[in-house]
């Protein structure tokens, strides 16, 4: 697959860079970290109402812009570069793909229109323990007249405390594995929902624990047919992994840029440390990892775009799981490597609060485990290629 940015892509990237350089600089990031909600509402209002980023991938008949995932990946790369604190990732990469993949037109019209208008934030809650596969869906949907009652706990829900809409996964009593899973769309203020913010290593991204206590849902709140939620959930998680990888590449690029700027100023033995060959080698290794990861994420973005397009290339679309896993592996390792090297090359000040490398290091470590570690994705790829016995 041959890929190059078009003029429209470059315009989107440059406009996002200009906006975030002012709205999410180091001072703004630290101010957002100190807030209970983790982001500046004024910045989010501008993102939703003026820039229309949440509407980017939503079809035009739902009030969106009707663009593709490649354009969204460009925005996510820039948001990761500037450590943007906002519900953008959860809304666009978790909730929106789940709504699009579902088959409930009424829910799509209601929630996608609200998301596109910048009026609603949303997220996906599915994991009740360790792991990111069907076995981690442990919430129970107990059948009742006219619907069912949901009970369960979801851990590490991205922006769960800030979301207006929760898309939750639950399984029928007695079901195991990939069978018996359904998806439901719940307003966050539905009676019986308890949300608890969690302390996190990465203070630029909020996580929450969500508990459901006899939450009644009717059939109109189901995203897809009963017990058919796992294919939609699996597709959504692959798309989210590709989006998270784009964020990670942006973070890796920025931490490389910060390092290059610092070593060009830091002097030792009457010369800048950037002139030392050993330092050049380490920076070259960082750049190589960033570029390899960038290639992986934009290939994955193209695959996601073909997957979401009803007229897309079926052969390319079928590579979604593998492409997303590859992107997540390369981006996770590149980001963490660059962040760790940045702290080393900054020397003693790399550990201080006043400098930014520690912020990227924390984001790198947290994102590495989010939506599956590199080891988990390698295991999935091996299973896909060689079967369960791999």
Secondary structure, DSSP 4 states (H G I P E B T S, - for coil): ------HHHHHHHHHHHHHHHHHSSHHHHHHHHTSSSSS-HHHHHIIIIII-GGGTTS-GGGTS----HHHHHHHHHHHHHTT--SSHHIIIIIIHHHHHHS--HHHIIIIIHHHHTT---EEEE--SSS-SSGGG---EEEEETTEEEEEEEEEEEETTTT-SEEEEEEEETT--TTTTEEEEEEETT-TTEEEEEE--S-TTS-EEEEEEEEEEEEGGGBSSSTTBHHHHHHHHHHHHHHHHHHHHHHHHHHHHHHHHHHHTT-EETTEEGGGSHHHHHHHHHHHHHHHHHHHHHHHHHHHHHHHHSTTS-HHHHTTHHHHHHHHHHHHHHHHHHHHHHHHHHHGGGGGSTTSSHHHHHHHHHHHHHTT--HHHHHHHHHHHHH-TT-
